[in-house]
């Protein structure tokens, strides 16, 4: 799972769209989706994590867990 996918998972449980996160945080449209291919800066990831009420470590761990699960 990418960081983007992990954010999608958390956002879904919180009932918020990726578009809404980008809009509320004044991020350009599509910026978070680019994290499927490129890692975000620590500052950008932290802003999104704060918005979602989780830690950036949680998002990173979630993305790693899913990667490990896909390798089996």
Rosetta blueprint (number, residue, H / E / L):
1 X L
2 X L
3 X H
4 X H
5 X H
6 X H
7 X H
8 X H
9 X H
10 X H
11 X H
12 X H
13 X H
14 X H
15 X L
16 X L
17 X L
18 X H
19 X H
20 X H
21 X H
22 X H
23 X H
24 X H
25 X L
26 X L
27 X L
28 X L
29 X L
30 X L
31 X L
32 X L
33 X H
34 X H
35 X H
36 X H
37 X L
38 X L
39 X L
40 X L
41 X L
42 X H
43 X H
44 X H
45 X H
46 X H
47 X H
48 X H
49 X H
50 X H
51 X H
52 X H
53 X L
54 X L
55 X L
56 X H
57 X H
58 X H
59 X H
60 X H
61 X H
62 X H
63 X H
64 X H
65 X H
66 X H
67 X H
68 X H
69 X H
70 X H
71 X H
72 X L
